[in-house]
């Protein structure tokens, strides 16, 4: 997910999760890792990827923010 400056991810993630839950015919969970992008998009992608795996390890069906970096 990519958001511009000043945009709030929480409402979007809530709507996305609610839509996902309403549409799924089988028990499937929604997990995501979210990161702020600064000057290094690769670092943000890596942070989001790590946050995704932490979300899955913490019980799935959730999203987690990647830790902020100096450039985010």
PQR file of N, CA, C, O and H, with PARSE charges and radii, in Angstrom:
ATOM      1  N   UNK A   1       0.847  -1.157   0.000 -0.4000 1.5000
ATOM      2  CA  UNK A   1       0.000   0.000   0.000 -0.0000 2.0000
ATOM      3  C   UNK A   1       0.895   1.223   0.000  0.5500 1.7000
ATOM      4  O   UNK A   1       1.890   1.265   0.724 -0.5500 1.4000
ATOM      5  N   UNK A   2       0.554   2.210  -0.799 -0.4000 1.5000
ATOM      6  CA  UNK A   2       1.300   3.458  -0.857 -0.0000 2.0000
ATOM      7  C   UNK A   2       0.334   4.597  -0.586  0.5500 1.7000
ATOM      8  O   UNK A   2      -0.713   4.696  -1.225 -0.5500 1.4000
ATOM      9  H   UNK A   2      -0.254   2.176  -1.387  0.4000 1.0000
ATOM     10  N   UNK A   3       0.684   5.456   0.360 -0.4000 1.5000
ATOM     11  CA  UNK A   3      -0.121   6.629   0.687 -0.0000 2.0000
ATOM     12  C   UNK A   3       0.730   7.874   0.534  0.5500 1.7000
ATOM     13  O   UNK A   3       1.940   7.839   0.754 -0.5500 1.4000
ATOM     14  H   UNK A   3       1.535   5.375   0.879  0.4000 1.0000
ATOM     15  N   UNK A   4       0.107   8.954   0.164 -0.4000 1.5000
ATOM     16  CA  UNK A   4       0.807  10.222   0.043 -0.0000 2.0000
ATOM     17  C   UNK A   4       0.973  10.892   1.392  0.5500 1.7000
ATOM     18  O   UNK A   4       0.425  10.434   2.394 -0.5500 1.4000
ATOM     19  H   UNK A   4      -0.877   8.983  -0.015  0.4000 1.0000
ATOM     20  N   UNK A   5       1.728  11.975   1.414 -0.4000 1.5000
ATOM     21  CA  UNK A   5       1.953  12.705   2.663 -0.0000 2.0000
ATOM     22  C   UNK A   5       0.637  13.166   3.284  0.5500 1.7000
ATOM     23  O   UNK A   5      -0.249  13.664   2.590 -0.5500 1.4000
ATOM     24  H   UNK A   5       2.173  12.347   0.600  0.4000 1.0000
ATOM     25  N   UNK A   6       0.525  12.995   4.578 -0.4000 1.5000
ATOM     26  CA  UNK A   6      -0.650  13.459   5.301 -0.0000 2.0000
ATOM     27  C   UNK A   6      -1.853  12.536   5.230  0.5500 1.7000
ATOM     28  O   UNK A   6      -2.877  12.822   5.850 -0.5500 1.4000
ATOM     29  H   UNK A   6       1.245  12.590   5.141  0.4000 1.0000
ATOM     30  N   UNK A   7      -1.761  11.438   4.494 -0.4000 1.5000
ATOM     31  CA  UNK A   7      -2.888  10.512   4.411 -0.0000 2.0000
ATOM     32  C   UNK A   7      -2.838   9.538   5.583  0.5500 1.7000
ATOM     33  O   UNK A   7      -1.760   9.155   6.038 -0.5500 1.4000
ATOM     34  H   UNK A   7      -0.929  11.205   3.991  0.4000 1.0000
ATOM     35  N   UNK A   8      -4.009   9.142   6.064 -0.4000 1.5000
ATOM     36  CA  UNK A   8      -4.119   8.243   7.206 -0.0000 2.0000
ATOM     37  C   UNK A   8      -4.443   6.839   6.714  0.5500 1.7000
ATOM     38  O   UNK A   8      -5.453   6.635   6.041 -0.5500 1.4000
ATOM     39  H   UNK A   8      -4.885   9.453   5.695  0.4000 1.0000
ATOM     40  N   UNK A   9      -3.604   5.883   7.042 -0.4000 1.5000
ATOM     41  CA  UNK A   9      -3.782   4.510   6.577 -0.0000 2.0000
ATOM     42  C   UNK A   9      -4.841   3.753   7.365  0.5500 1.7000
ATOM     43  O   UNK A   9      -5.452   2.829   6.829 -0.5500 1.4000
ATOM     44  H   UNK A   9      -2.783   6.049   7.589  0.4000 1.0000
ATOM     45  N   UNK A  10      -5.076   4.115   8.615 -0.4000 1.5000
ATOM     46  CA  UNK A  10      -5.979   3.343   9.473 -0.0000 2.0000
ATOM     47  C   UNK A  10      -7.390   3.195   8.890  0.5500 1.7000
ATOM     48  O   UNK A  10      -7.886   2.070   8.828 -0.5500 1.4000
ATOM     49  H   UNK A  10      -4.580   4.866   9.051  0.4000 1.0000
ATOM     50  N   UNK A  11      -8.062   4.273   8.458 -0.4000 1.5000
ATOM     51  CA  UNK A  11      -9.417   4.097   7.897 -0.0000 2.0000
ATOM     52  C   UNK A  11      -9.418   3.205   6.657  0.5500 1.7000
ATOM     53  O   UNK A  11     -10.314   2.380   6.479 -0.5500 1.4000
ATOM     54  H   UNK A  11      -7.659   5.187   8.509  0.4000 1.0000
ATOM     55  N   UNK A  12      -8.413   3.375   5.806 -0.4000 1.5000
ATOM     56  CA  UNK A  12      -8.323   2.556   4.604 -0.0000 2.0000
ATOM     57  C   UNK A  12      -8.147   1.086   4.967  0.5500 1.7000
ATOM     58  O   UNK A  12      -8.820   0.224   4.403 -0.5500 1.4000
ATOM     59  H   UNK A  12      -7.685   4.045   5.951  0.4000 1.0000
ATOM     60  N   UNK A  13      -7.245   0.793   5.908 -0.4000 1.5000
ATOM     61  CA  UNK A  13      -7.006  -0.589   6.312 -0.0000 2.0000
ATOM     62  C   UNK A  13      -8.243  -1.205   6.963  0.5500 1.7000
ATOM     63  O   UNK A  13      -8.536  -2.380   6.743 -0.5500 1.4000
ATOM     64  H   UNK A  13      -6.698   1.494   6.367  0.4000 1.0000
ATOM     65  N   UNK A  14      -8.961  -0.433   7.752 -0.4000 1.5000
ATOM     66  CA  UNK A  14     -10.200  -0.933   8.369 -0.0000 2.0000
ATOM     67  C   UNK A  14     -11.230  -1.296   7.303  0.5500 1.7000
ATOM     68  O   UNK A  14     -11.838  -2.365   7.366 -0.5500 1.4000
ATOM     69  H   UNK A  14      -8.723   0.522   7.931  0.4000 1.0000
ATOM     70  N   UNK A  15     -11.429  -0.412   6.323 -0.4000 1.5000
ATOM     71  CA  UNK A  15     -12.390  -0.693   5.246 -0.0000 2.0000
ATOM     72  C   UNK A  15     -11.953  -1.905   4.431  0.5500 1.7000
ATOM     73  O   UNK A  15     -12.775  -2.750   4.074 -0.5500 1.4000
ATOM     74  H   UNK A  15     -10.935   0.456   6.271  0.4000 1.0000
ATOM     75  N   UNK A  16     -10.660  -1.987   4.139 -0.4000 1.5000
ATOM     76  CA  UNK A  16     -10.146  -3.110   3.362 -0.0000 2.0000
ATOM     77  C   UNK A  16     -10.379  -4.426   4.096  0.5500 1.7000
ATOM     78  O   UNK A  16     -10.803  -5.411   3.491 -0.5500 1.4000
ATOM     79  H   UNK A  16      -9.992  -1.301   4.429  0.4000 1.0000
ATOM     80  N   UNK A  17     -10.107  -4.443   5.376 -0.4000 1.5000
ATOM     81  CA  UNK A  17     -10.303  -5.663   6.162 -0.0000 2.0000
ATOM     82  C   UNK A  17     -11.785  -6.034   6.255  0.5500 1.7000
ATOM     83  O   UNK A  17     -12.131  -7.209   6.126 -0.5500 1.4000
ATOM     84  H   UNK A  17      -9.762  -3.644   5.867  0.4000 1.0000
ATOM     85  N   UNK A  18     -12.663  -5.056   6.475 -0.4000 1.5000
ATOM     86  CA  UNK A  18     -14.101  -5.321   6.546 -0.0000 2.0000
ATOM     87  C   UNK A  18     -14.624  -5.869   5.218  0.5500 1.7000
ATOM     88  O   UNK A  18     -15.423  -6.805   5.201 -0.5500 1.4000
ATOM     89  H   UNK A  18     -12.383  -4.101   6.580  0.4000 1.0000
ATOM     90  N   UNK A  19     -14.176  -5.289   4.115 -0.4000 1.5000
ATOM     91  CA  UNK A  19     -14.587  -5.758   2.792 -0.0000 2.0000
ATOM     92  C   UNK A  19     -14.096  -7.180   2.566  0.5500 1.7000
ATOM     93  O   UNK A  19     -14.828  -8.030   2.059 -0.5500 1.4000
ATOM     94  H   UNK A  19     -13.527  -4.529   4.128  0.4000 1.0000
ATOM     95  N   UNK A  20     -12.850  -7.428   2.946 -0.4000 1.5000
ATOM     96  CA  UNK A  20     -12.258  -8.762   2.808 -0.0000 2.0000
ATOM     97  C   UNK A  20     -13.078  -9.787   3.595  0.5500 1.7000
ATOM     98  O   UNK A  20     -13.401 -10.855   3.074 -0.5500 1.4000
ATOM     99  H   UNK A  20     -12.255  -6.737   3.358  0.4000 1.0000
ATOM    100  N   UNK A  21     -13.412  -9.465   4.841 -0.4000 1.5000
ATOM    101  CA  UNK A  21     -14.167 -10.392   5.690 -0.0000 2.0000
ATOM    102  C   UNK A  21     -15.561 -10.663   5.130  0.5500 1.7000
ATOM    103  O   UNK A  21     -16.043 -11.794   5.189 -0.5500 1.4000
ATOM    104  H   UNK A  21     -13.149  -8.598   5.263  0.4000 1.0000
ATOM    105  N   UNK A  22     -16.208  -9.636   4.589 -0.4000 1.5000
ATOM    106  CA  UNK A  22     -17.564  -9.796   4.059 -0.0000 2.0000
ATOM    107  C   UNK A  22     -17.582 -10.632   2.778  0.5500 1.7000
ATOM    108  O   UNK A  22     -18.571 -11.310   2.497 -0.5500 1.4000
ATOM    109  H   UNK A  22     -15.816  -8.717   4.541  0.4000 1.0000
ATOM    110  N   UNK A  23     -16.509 -10.591   2.009 -0.4000 1.5000
ATOM    111  CA  UNK A  23     -16.487 -11.250   0.707 -0.0000 2.0000
ATOM    112  C   UNK A  23     -15.946 -12.676   0.738  0.5500 1.7000
ATOM    113  O   UNK A  23     -16.121 -13.422  -0.226 -0.5500 1.4000
ATOM    114  H   UNK A  23     -15.705 -10.041   2.238  0.4000 1.0000
ATOM    115  N   UNK A  24     -15.307 -13.054   1.805 -0.4000 1.5000
ATOM    116  CA  UNK A  24     -14.644 -14.366   1.799 -0.0000 2.0000
ATOM    117  C   UNK A  24     -15.627 -15.501   2.117  0.5500 1.7000
ATOM    118  O   UNK A  24     -16.295 -15.467   3.150 -0.5500 1.4000
ATOM    119  H   UNK A  24     -15.165 -12.448   2.588  0.4000 1.0000
ATOM    120  N   UNK A  25     -15.718 -16.492   1.245 -0.4000 1.5000
ATOM    121  CA  UNK A  25     -16.608 -17.621   1.498 -0.0000 2.0000
ATOM    122  C   UNK A  25     -15.993 -18.649   2.453  0.5500 1.7000
ATOM    123  O   UNK A  25     -16.712 -19.451   3.049 -0.5500 1.4000
ATOM    124  H   UNK A  25     -15.175 -16.520   0.405  0.4000 1.0000
ATOM    125  N   UNK A  26     -14.689 -18.626   2.596 -0.4000 1.5000
ATOM    126  CA  UNK A  26     -13.981 -19.569   3.456 -0.0000 2.0000
ATOM    127  C   UNK A  26     -13.172 -18.786   4.484  0.5500 1.7000
ATOM    128  O   UNK A  26     -12.971 -17.580   4.344 -0.5500 1.4000
ATOM    129  H   UNK A  26     -14.105 -17.974   2.113  0.4000 1.0000
ATOM    130  N   UNK A  27     -12.721 -19.472   5.496 -0.4000 1.5000
ATOM    131  CA  UNK A  27     -11.925 -18.818   6.534 -0.0000 2.0000
ATOM    132  C   UNK A  27     -10.535 -18.472   5.984  0.5500 1.7000
ATOM    133  O   UNK A  27      -9.645 -19.319   5.914 -0.5500 1.4000
ATOM    134  H   UNK A  27     -12.884 -20.452   5.610  0.4000 1.0000
ATOM    135  N   UNK A  28     -10.382 -17.229   5.608 -0.4000 1.5000
ATOM    136  CA  UNK A  28      -9.109 -16.706   5.129 -0.0000 2.0000
ATOM    137  C   UNK A  28      -8.845 -15.435   5.915  0.5500 1.7000
ATOM    138  O   UNK A  28      -9.750 -14.622   6.106 -0.5500 1.4000
ATOM    139  H   UNK A  28     -11.105 -16.540   5.665  0.4000 1.0000
ATOM    140  N   UNK A  29      -7.624 -15.257   6.370 -0.4000 1.5000
ATOM    141  CA  UNK A  29      -7.311 -14.076   7.164 -0.0000 2.0000
ATOM    142  C   UNK A  29      -6.617 -13.020   6.316  0.5500 1.7000
ATOM    143  O   UNK A  29      -6.091 -13.311   5.242 -0.5500 1.4000
ATOM    144  H   UNK A  29      -6.888 -15.917   6.215  0.4000 1.0000
ATOM    145  N   UNK A  30      -6.627 -11.790   6.818 -0.4000 1.5000
ATOM    146  CA  UNK A  30      -5.985 -10.662   6.145 -0.0000 2.0000
ATOM    147  C   UNK A  30      -4.874 -10.140   7.041  0.5500 1.7000
ATOM    148  O   UNK A  30      -5.130  -9.695   8.160 -0.5500 1.4000
ATOM    149  H   UNK A  30      -7.055 -11.554   7.691  0.4000 1.0000
ATOM    150  N   UNK A  31      -3.654 -10.192   6.556 -0.4000 1.5000
ATOM    151  CA  UNK A  31      -2.511  -9.645   7.281 -0.0000 2.0000
ATOM    152  C   UNK A  31      -1.775  -8.688   6.357  0.5500 1.7000
ATOM    153  O   UNK A  31      -1.722  -8.897   5.146 -0.5500 1.4000
ATOM    154  H   UNK A  31      -3.446 -10.553   5.647  0.4000 1.0000
ATOM    155  N   UNK A  32      -1.202  -7.626   6.944 -0.4000 1.5000
ATOM    156  CA  UNK A  32      -0.461  -6.657   6.140 -0.0000 2.0000
ATOM    157  C   UNK A  32       0.643  -6.031   6.969  0.5500 1.7000
ATOM    158  O   UNK A  32       0.537  -5.898   8.188 -0.5500 1.4000
ATOM    159  H   UNK A  32      -1.245  -7.456   7.928  0.4000 1.0000
ATOM    160  N   UNK A  33       1.692  -5.656   6.284 -0.4000 1.5000
ATOM    161  CA  UNK A  33       2.749  -4.846   6.868 -0.0000 2.0000
ATOM    162  C   UNK A  33       2.708  -3.491   6.189  0.5500 1.7000
ATOM    163  O   UNK A  33       2.585  -3.416   4.966 -0.5500 1.4000
ATOM    164  H   UNK A  33       1.778  -5.764   5.294  0.4000 1.0000
ATOM    165  N   UNK A  34       2.809  -2.427   6.955 -0.4000 1.5000
ATOM    166  CA  UNK A  34       2.681  -1.069   6.426 -0.0000 2.0000
ATOM    167  C   UNK A  34       3.907  -0.273   6.835  0.5500 1.7000
ATOM    168  O   UNK A  34       4.353  -0.359   7.979 -0.5500 1.4000
ATOM    169  H   UNK A  34       2.909  -2.488   7.948  0.4000 1.0000
ATOM    170  N   UNK A  35       4.457   0.504   5.904 -0.4000 1.5000
ATOM    171  CA  UNK A  35       5.636   1.318   6.194 -0.0000 2.0000
ATOM    172  C   UNK A  35       5.498   2.684   5.547  0.5500 1.7000
ATOM    173  O   UNK A  35       4.871   2.831   4.499 -0.5500 1.4000
ATOM    174  H   UNK A  35       4.095   0.574   4.975  0.4000 1.0000
ATOM    175  N   UNK A  36       6.091   3.675   6.183 -0.4000 1.5000
ATOM    176  CA  UNK A  36       6.175   5.004   5.595 -0.0000 2.0000
ATOM    177  C   UNK A  36       7.364   5.038   4.645  0.5500 1.7000
ATOM    178  O   UNK A  36       8.430   4.508   4.958 -0.5500 1.4000
ATOM    179  H   UNK A  36       6.601   3.556   7.035  0.4000 1.0000
ATOM    180  N   UNK A  37       7.181   5.659   3.492 -0.4000 1.5000
ATOM    181  CA  UNK A  37       8.253   5.739   2.505 -0.0000 2.0000
ATOM    182  C   UNK A  37       8.943   7.081   2.636  0.5500 1.7000
ATOM    183  O   UNK A  37       8.305   8.132   2.578 -0.5500 1.4000
ATOM    184  H   UNK A  37       6.315   6.090   3.238  0.4000 1.0000
ATOM    185  N   UNK A  38      10.247   7.034   2.812 -0.4000 1.5000
ATOM    186  CA  UNK A  38      11.062   8.246   2.856 -0.0000 2.0000
ATOM    187  C   UNK A  38      11.856   8.353   1.567  0.5500 1.7000
ATOM    188  O   UNK A  38      11.295   8.269   0.474 -0.5500 1.4000
ATOM    189  H   UNK A  38      10.765   6.180   2.859  0.4000 1.0000
ATOM    190  N   UNK A  39      13.150   8.537   1.695 -0.4000 1.5000
ATOM    191  CA  UNK A  39      14.003   8.679   0.514 -0.0000 2.0000
ATOM    192  C   UNK A  39      14.443   7.344  -0.061  0.5500 1.7000
ATOM    193  O   UNK A  39      14.971   7.297  -1.172 -0.5500 1.4000
ATOM    194  H   UNK A  39      13.606   8.605   2.582  0.4000 1.0000
ATOM    195  N   UNK A  40      14.237   6.258   0.672 -0.4000 1.5000
ATOM    196  CA  UNK A  40      14.668   4.936   0.210 -0.0000 2.0000
ATOM    197  C   UNK A  40      13.474   3.980   0.144  0.5500 1.7000
ATOM    198  O   UNK A  40      13.153   3.322   1.134 -0.5500 1.4000
ATOM    199  H   UNK A  40      13.808   6.296   1.575  0.4000 1.0000
ATOM    200  N   UNK A  41      12.818   3.899  -1.013 -0.4000 1.5000
ATOM    201  CA  UNK A  41      11.659   3.015  -1.140 -0.0000 2.0000
ATOM    202  C   UNK A  41      11.985   1.549  -0.850  0.5500 1.7000
ATOM    203  O   UNK A  41      11.136   0.818  -0.340 -0.5500 1.4000
ATOM    204  H   UNK A  41      13.079   4.433  -1.817  0.4000 1.0000
ATOM    205  N   UNK A  42      13.193   1.119  -1.167 -0.4000 1.5000
ATOM    206  CA  UNK A  42      13.579  -0.274  -0.903 -0.0000 2.0000
ATOM    207  C   UNK A  42      13.564  -0.570   0.588  0.5500 1.7000
ATOM    208  O   UNK A  42      13.139  -1.648   1.004 -0.5500 1.4000
ATOM    209  H   UNK A  42      13.882   1.712  -1.581  0.4000 1.0000
ATOM    210  N   UNK A  43      14.026   0.379   1.393 -0.4000 1.5000
ATOM    211  CA  UNK A  43      14.022   0.200   2.848 -0.0000 2.0000
ATOM    212  C   UNK A  43      12.589   0.135   3.369  0.5500 1.7000
ATOM    213  O   UNK A  43      12.297  -0.640   4.279 -0.5500 1.4000
ATOM    214  H   UNK A  43      14.371   1.254   1.056  0.4000 1.0000
ATOM    215  N   UNK A  44      11.696   0.941   2.801 -0.4000 1.5000
ATOM    216  CA  UNK A  44      10.289   0.913   3.215 -0.0000 2.0000
ATOM    217  C   UNK A  44       9.657  -0.427   2.859  0.5500 1.7000
ATOM    218  O   UNK A  44       8.912  -0.995   3.658 -0.5500 1.4000
ATOM    219  H   UNK A  44      11.934   1.571   2.061  0.4000 1.0000
ATOM    220  N   UNK A  45       9.948  -0.927   1.675 -0.4000 1.5000
ATOM    221  CA  UNK A  45       9.408  -2.219   1.256 -0.0000 2.0000
ATOM    222  C   UNK A  45       9.917  -3.340   2.162  0.5500 1.7000
ATOM    223  O   UNK A  45       9.150  -4.223   2.545 -0.5500 1.4000
ATOM    224  H   UNK A  45      10.553  -0.465   1.026  0.4000 1.0000
ATOM    225  N   UNK A  46      11.185  -3.308   2.498 -0.4000 1.5000
ATOM    226  CA  UNK A  46      11.753  -4.310   3.399 -0.0000 2.0000
ATOM    227  C   UNK A  46      11.115  -4.212   4.785  0.5500 1.7000
ATOM    228  O   UNK A  46      10.808  -5.234   5.400 -0.5500 1.4000
ATOM    229  H   UNK A  46      11.808  -2.590   2.186  0.4000 1.0000
ATOM    230  N   UNK A  47      10.914  -2.991   5.276 -0.4000 1.5000
ATOM    231  CA  UNK A  47      10.264  -2.800   6.570 -0.0000 2.0000
ATOM    232  C   UNK A  47       8.837  -3.319   6.573  0.5500 1.7000
ATOM    233  O   UNK A  47       8.404  -3.952   7.536 -0.5500 1.4000
ATOM    234  H   UNK A  47      11.163  -2.161   4.777  0.4000 1.0000
ATOM    235  N   UNK A  48       8.100  -3.052   5.491 -0.4000 1.5000
ATOM    236  CA  UNK A  48       6.718  -3.539   5.381 -0.0000 2.0000
ATOM    237  C   UNK A  48       6.688  -5.061   5.317  0.5500 1.7000
ATOM    238  O   UNK A  48       5.808  -5.695   5.899 -0.5500 1.4000
ATOM    239  H   UNK A  48       8.451  -2.538   4.709  0.4000 1.0000
ATOM    240  N   UNK A  49       7.643  -5.641   4.614 -0.4000 1.5000
ATOM    241  CA  UNK A  49       7.722  -7.094   4.519 -0.0000 2.0000
ATOM    242  C   UNK A  49       7.977  -7.716   5.892  0.5500 1.7000
ATOM    243  O   UNK A  49       7.332  -8.698   6.259 -0.5500 1.4000
ATOM    244  H   UNK A  49       8.358  -5.126   4.141  0.4000 1.0000
ATOM    245  N   UNK A  50       8.909  -7.149   6.644 -0.4000 1.5000
ATOM    246  CA  UNK A  50       9.184  -7.653   7.996 -0.0000 2.0000
ATOM    247  C   UNK A  50       7.958  -7.487   8.898  0.5500 1.7000
ATOM    248  O   UNK A  50       7.647  -8.372   9.695 -0.5500 1.4000
ATOM    249  H   UNK A  50       9.433  -6.350   6.346  0.4000 1.0000
ATOM    250  N   UNK A  51       7.263  -6.353   8.770 -0.4000 1.5000
ATOM    251  CA  UNK A  51       6.057  -6.130   9.574 -0.0000 2.0000
ATOM    252  C   UNK A  51       4.972  -7.145   9.219  0.5500 1.7000
ATOM    253  O   UNK A  51       4.244  -7.605  10.099 -0.5500 1.4000
ATOM    254  H   UNK A  51       7.515  -5.634   8.122  0.4000 1.0000
ATOM    255  N   UNK A  52       4.861  -7.494   7.945 -0.4000 1.5000
ATOM    256  CA  UNK A  52       3.892  -8.510   7.523 -0.0000 2.0000
ATOM    257  C   UNK A  52       4.170  -9.846   8.205  0.5500 1.7000
ATOM    258  O   UNK A  52       3.255 -10.488   8.721 -0.5500 1.4000
ATOM    259  H   UNK A  52       5.453  -7.121   7.231  0.4000 1.0000
ATOM    260  N   UNK A  53       5.422 -10.257   8.204 -0.4000 1.5000
ATOM    261  CA  UNK A  53       5.755 -11.538   8.838 -0.0000 2.0000
ATOM    262  C   UNK A  53       5.565 -11.489  10.349  0.5500 1.7000
ATOM    263  O   UNK A  53       5.203 -12.497  10.956 -0.5500 1.4000
ATOM    264  H   UNK A  53       6.165  -9.736   7.785  0.4000 1.0000
ATOM    265  N   UNK A  54       5.802 -10.330  10.967 -0.4000 1.5000
ATOM    266  CA  UNK A  54       5.526 -10.189  12.402 -0.0000 2.0000
ATOM    267  C   UNK A  54       4.021 -10.300  12.657  0.5500 1.7000
ATOM    268  O   UNK A  54       3.597 -10.930  13.626 -0.5500 1.4000
ATOM    269  H   UNK A  54       6.096  -9.511  10.474  0.4000 1.0000
ATOM    270  N   UNK A  55       3.213  -9.683  11.781 -0.4000 1.5000
ATOM    271  CA  UNK A  55       1.750  -9.754  11.926 -0.0000 2.0000
ATOM    272  C   UNK A  55       1.278 -11.201  11.844  0.5500 1.7000
ATOM    273  O   UNK A  55       0.424 -11.623  12.623 -0.5500 1.4000
ATOM    274  H   UNK A  55       3.557  -9.171  10.994  0.4000 1.0000
ATOM    275  N   UNK A  56       1.826 -11.953  10.912 -0.4000 1.5000
ATOM    276  CA  UNK A  56       1.453 -13.361  10.788 -0.0000 2.0000
ATOM    277  C   UNK A  56       1.890 -14.149  12.019  0.5500 1.7000
ATOM    278  O   UNK A  56       1.141 -14.988  12.519 -0.5500 1.4000
ATOM    279  H   UNK A  56       2.520 -11.610  10.278  0.4000 1.0000
ATOM    280  N   UNK A  57       3.089 -13.883  12.503 -0.4000 1.5000
ATOM    281  CA  UNK A  57       3.604 -14.599  13.677 -0.0000 2.0000
ATOM    282  C   UNK A  57       2.822 -14.248  14.941  0.5500 1.7000
ATOM    283  O   UNK A  57       2.727 -15.061  15.860 -0.5500 1.4000
ATOM    284  H   UNK A  57       3.698 -13.202  12.097  0.4000 1.0000
ATOM    285  N   UNK A  58       2.263 -13.037  14.987 -0.4000 1.5000
ATOM    286  CA  UNK A  58       1.509 -12.588  16.163 -0.0000 2.0000
ATOM    287  C   UNK A  58       0.061 -13.070  16.163  0.5500 1.7000
ATOM    288  O   UNK A  58      -0.709 -12.698  17.049 -0.5500 1.4000
ATOM    289  H   UNK A  58       2.341 -12.377  14.240  0.4000 1.0000
ATOM    290  N   UNK A  59      -0.319 -13.883  15.193 -0.4000 1.5000
ATOM    291  CA  UNK A  59      -1.666 -14.439  15.210 -0.0000 2.0000
ATOM    292  C   UNK A  59      -2.469 -14.193  13.958  0.5500 1.7000
ATOM    293  O   UNK A  59      -3.633 -14.591  13.900 -0.5500 1.4000
ATOM    294  H   UNK A  59       0.306 -14.185  14.473  0.4000 1.0000
ATOM    295  N   UNK A  60      -1.905 -13.561  12.962 -0.4000 1.5000
ATOM    296  CA  UNK A  60      -2.588 -13.304  11.692 -0.0000 2.0000
ATOM    297  C   UNK A  60      -3.806 -12.401  11.858  0.5500 1.7000
ATOM    298  O   UNK A  60      -4.146 -11.984  12.965 -0.5500 1.4000
ATOM    299  H   UNK A  60      -0.960 -13.239  13.009  0.4000 1.0000
ATOM    300  N   UNK A  61      -4.449 -12.114  10.736 -0.4000 1.5000
ATOM    301  CA  UNK A  61      -5.666 -11.301  10.695 -0.0000 2.0000
ATOM    302  C   UNK A  61      -5.467  -9.942  11.360  0.5500 1.7000
ATOM    303  O   UNK A  61      -6.294  -9.497  12.156 -0.5500 1.4000
ATOM    304  H   UNK A  61      -4.173 -12.453   9.836  0.4000 1.0000
ATOM    305  N   UNK A  62      -4.357  -9.294  11.020 -0.4000 1.5000
ATOM    306  CA  UNK A  62      -4.024  -7.979  11.590 -0.0000 2.0000
ATOM    307  C   UNK A  62      -3.016  -7.290  10.677  0.5500 1.7000
ATOM    308  O   UNK A  62      -2.467  -7.905   9.763 -0.5500 1.4000
ATOM    309  H   UNK A  62      -3.686  -9.655  10.373  0.4000 1.0000
ATOM    310  N   UNK A  63      -2.784  -6.031  10.931 -0.4000 1.5000
ATOM    311  CA  UNK A  63      -1.706  -5.323  10.247 -0.0000 2.0000
ATOM    312  C   UNK A  63      -0.813  -4.695  11.296  0.5500 1.7000
ATOM    313  O   UNK A  63      -1.249  -4.361  12.397 -0.5500 1.4000
ATOM    314  H   UNK A  63      -3.229  -5.531  11.673  0.4000 1.0000
ATOM    315  N   UNK A  64       0.446  -4.545  10.925 -0.4000 1.5000
ATOM    316  CA  UNK A  64       1.423  -3.916  11.808 -0.0000 2.0000
ATOM    317  C   UNK A  64       2.220  -2.887  11.030  0.5500 1.7000
ATOM    318  O   UNK A  64       2.499  -3.056   9.843 -0.5500 1.4000
ATOM    319  H   UNK A  64       0.800  -4.817  10.030  0.4000 1.0000
ATOM    320  N   UNK A  65       2.578  -1.825  11.719 -0.4000 1.5000
ATOM    321  CA  UNK A  65       3.433  -0.791  11.141 -0.0000 2.0000
ATOM    322  C   UNK A  65       4.889  -1.195  11.282  0.5500 1.7000
ATOM    323  O   UNK A  65       5.295  -1.734  12.312 -0.5500 1.4000
ATOM    324  H   UNK A  65       2.351  -1.688  12.683  0.4000 1.0000
ATOM    325  N   UNK A  66       5.667  -0.938  10.255 -0.4000 1.5000
ATOM    326  CA  UNK A  66       7.117  -1.110  10.335 -0.0000 2.0000
ATOM    327  C   UNK A  66       7.669   0.020  11.196  0.5500 1.7000
ATOM    328  O   UNK A  66       7.116   1.120  11.200 -0.5500 1.4000
ATOM    329  H   UNK A  66       5.338  -0.501   9.418  0.4000 1.0000
ATOM    330  N   UNK A  67       8.751  -0.238  11.924 -0.4000 1.5000
ATOM    331  CA  UNK A  67       9.362   0.852  12.697 -0.0000 2.0000
ATOM    332  C   UNK A  67       9.778   1.992  11.771  0.5500 1.7000
ATOM    333  O   UNK A  67      10.216   1.759  10.644 -0.5500 1.4000
ATOM    334  H   UNK A  67       9.201  -1.131  11.920  0.4000 1.0000
ATOM    335  N   UNK A  68       9.641   3.210  12.248 -0.4000 1.5000
ATOM    336  CA  UNK A  68      10.049   4.372  11.447 -0.0000 2.0000
ATOM    337  C   UNK A  68      11.562   4.394  11.313  0.5500 1.7000
ATOM    338  O   UNK A  68      12.288   4.034  12.239 -0.5500 1.4000
ATOM    339  H   UNK A  68       9.285   3.399  13.164  0.4000 1.0000
ATOM    340  N   UNK A  69      12.019   4.816  10.162 -0.4000 1.5000
ATOM    341  CA  UNK A  69      13.448   4.978   9.925 -0.0000 2.0000
ATOM    342  C   UNK A  69      13.773   6.462   9.916  0.5500 1.7000
ATOM    343  O   UNK A  69      12.874   7.301   9.984 -0.5500 1.4000
ATOM    344  H   UNK A  69      11.429   5.108   9.410  0.4000 1.0000
ATOM    345  N   UNK A  70      15.042   6.781   9.833 -0.4000 1.5000
ATOM    346  CA  UNK A  70      15.453   8.187   9.848 -0.0000 2.0000
ATOM    347  C   UNK A  70      14.883   8.968   8.678  0.5500 1.7000
ATOM    348  O   UNK A  70      14.629  10.166   8.801 -0.5500 1.4000
ATOM    349  H   UNK A  70      15.772   6.099   9.778  0.4000 1.0000
ATOM    350  N   UNK A  71      14.679   8.310   7.546 -0.4000 1.5000
ATOM    351  CA  UNK A  71      14.202   9.036   6.360 -0.0000 2.0000
ATOM    352  C   UNK A  71      12.701   8.911   6.126  0.5500 1.7000
ATOM    353  O   UNK A  71      12.207   9.409   5.115 -0.5500 1.4000
ATOM    354  H   UNK A  71      14.885   7.337   7.446  0.4000 1.0000
ATOM    355  N   UNK A  72      11.953   8.261   7.030 -0.4000 1.5000
ATOM    356  CA  UNK A  72      10.500   8.114   6.813 -0.0000 2.0000
ATOM    357  C   UNK A  72       9.723   9.132   7.611  0.5500 1.7000
ATOM    358  O   UNK A  72       8.494   9.156   7.552 -0.5500 1.4000
ATOM    359  H   UNK A  72      12.354   7.857   7.851  0.4000 1.0000
TER
END
